[in-house]
Each structure stands twice: as structure tokens, then as C-alpha cells.
Amino acid sequence: MNTRGDYAASEPHATATVAVVTPPPVAPHDSATSWGAIFAGAAAAAALSLVLLILGVGLGLSSVSPWSYEGVSAEAFGWSSIAWLTFTAIAASGLGGYLAGRLRNKWSNLHGDETYFRDTAHGFLSWSVATLLTAGLLTTAIGGVLGAGAKVAGATAGAAATTAGGLAAAAGPAAMGGDNGDLQYWVDGLFRANPNAPAAPMGPPPAPLAGAASPVPPPQAGAVAPPPRPMPGAERGPGPGRGDVRGEVNRIVVNSLKGDAMDPADTQYLAQLVANQTGMSQAEAQARVTDMQTRLRASLEKAKNDAKQAADDARKATAYAALWLFITLLIGAFSASLFATWGGRRRDL
């Protein structure tokens, strides 16, 4: 029988073969961010935003009118502006996001969730760059739109604080004898002619009665004529001139505005000046000074309330504009991210 050694001897000589395994070529590393596509989408979004904003300004200005009962109302104009800004955000951001997703590099061997995340990030980055670019290019316009309400609020609030200061300035040298400043109106009202004074008789003088004193003969040559009698309403006795009186009255009235009421001594003194200038009785002059003080303080209070109301309206308008701008920016960010996923999906087909 054949043994194991005989079987081994009968087999042919075997040779060892070593198989060389060549590794597959390493694929190049795919960048997770396509900045070229992001900047291209951002440029398109910024350009479309500029075009739509200019169109919106033109449509808005053509729909309003300074005349009453013409053009759209303020409420309709506000809601139209909000709607247009929202449309601008959706259209411009959507275009930029779609281009960022469609122009990106094609990623290989990626999971579906990772591709979706990268496309969303491309759309958001495109919106971010477009927003910063628009803010940088339109700094003056954006500052004018957003800061208009704040400027109006500051101006109207300052008007209430400087009302008394403006009246004090009116009592300066320019208002001593002229008609500059609002305070001069109230001072002029103090020195108006007395409407209750009887009218002077008109017509020829009556003939002298029999036995009456003969008229005063004309002055002879070289004689000094007597001084004329003062007319009703003219200044009586020594005292300051008319311009000095008005300047003094201005200062008294302005000083009274620092407190809640005019000092009784100043009130009595003004009444004496008014009676001396207009021929009114002391009681009538006192009543006129009191009435002037009441109406002047009421006018100042109304001006302050109007300024406060205007400042409050401007504050509310600025707050609403900022809130709606915030909402439209969020809508733009969402639109850019969503449209980028659609563009990336079309890119991978």
C-alpha cells in the first residue's frame, strides 16, 4: 500500500503565489462650504433687494398726497409698506438661497441628512452675507428710514422743553420794540385800545355862548406856546418811553412763567402800566392782565401736550417699524434656507 510519503512524492512540486492588493485611489476631500456659491447668491439677493426697495419707494410716494381726502390713508400706507417689505425679503432671500444651493459643489458619499444640513447652512450664510452687504451699501438710506422716528421724537420732545426758553429769547433786545417772537403778541394784547371807551364827538366845535370867555388869542411873536394837553391813552407823568415799557413788560411776563402764577405785586404794576397806556380803569386793566396770564399759560400747556403726543406717536411708530423689520429679516432667513435645499436637491439630480 502506498504510504503518506509515497503520496507526497507522487504530487507535483507546488509554488507559493503572493497576491498584491492595490488600494483604491483616495477620493479628493470635498469641502463642506462652497463660498463661491454663497457669495454669488448673496450678491444676487442684495441686488434684487435694492431693486425692489427702490420700486417700493416709488410706489409709496405715488400713492400718498399732502392734500386732504386724496391718496391712501396712513394706516393703509403702513400695512402696504409691511407687505412690500415681506415680499422683498421672501423674493430676494429666496433667490439668493436657491442660487447658493444650485451652484455649490456636488458632494459624494454623503448621507441625506448631512446634505440637507449643508444646503440649509449655505442658504443661511448667503442670507447673512446679503444682509451685511445691503447694510454696508445702504447705510445712509437705512439710517434715514429707521432714525426718522427717533429724530422726530427728539425734536418734538425738545420743543416742549424749549418753549419757555423761546419766549425768554423773545423778550431780548429783538423784542423790545419789534414784533419778533410769540411773546410780543401777548404784550401787544395788553396795550390794545380800550374797546369800551366812548368815541370822540365828530363835527364842528359849538359856537361860544353869550357872556362866555373869549377864546384864547393866538400867541404873539416871541411868546412861548403852552405845552399841548396829553391825549387819552398817552403816558401820564414822567416815566420810561413806550419801547422801554414793553421791554419791561416782556421781562415781567417771562419771569412769571418760572412759577405757577405771577407775583401779585407784578400783577398790580402791570395793571397800572396798562391803565396808564390805554386809559382804562385800574379794575379793567387788572382784569386784562389776569386774562392774559390765564390764556398764555393755557397756550403753553397745549403746546407741551401736543409735543408730548407727537413724541409718543413717533416712539410708537419707531417701535413698530423695528419689530416688523425684525420679523421680515427672520422671514428672509427662513426663505433663503428653504430655497437653498430646493436648489441643492436639483443640483444632485
Secondary structure, DSSP 8 states (H G I E B T S, - for coil): ---HHHHHHHS--------------------S--HHHHHHHHHHHHHHHHHHHHHHHHHHHHH--SSTT-S--HHHHHHHHHHHHHHHHHHHHHHHHHHHHHSS----S--HHHHHHHHHHHHHHHHHHHHHHHHHHTHHHHHHHHHHHHHHHHHHHHHHHTHHHHHHHHTSGGGSSS--SSHHHHHHHHTS--TTS-----S------TT---------TT---------TTS--SS---HHHHHHHHHHHHHHHTTSSS--HHHHHHHHHHHHHHH---HHHHHHHHHHHHHHHHHHHHHHHHHHHHHHHHHHHHHHHHHHHHHHHHHHHHHHHHHHHHHHHHHHT-
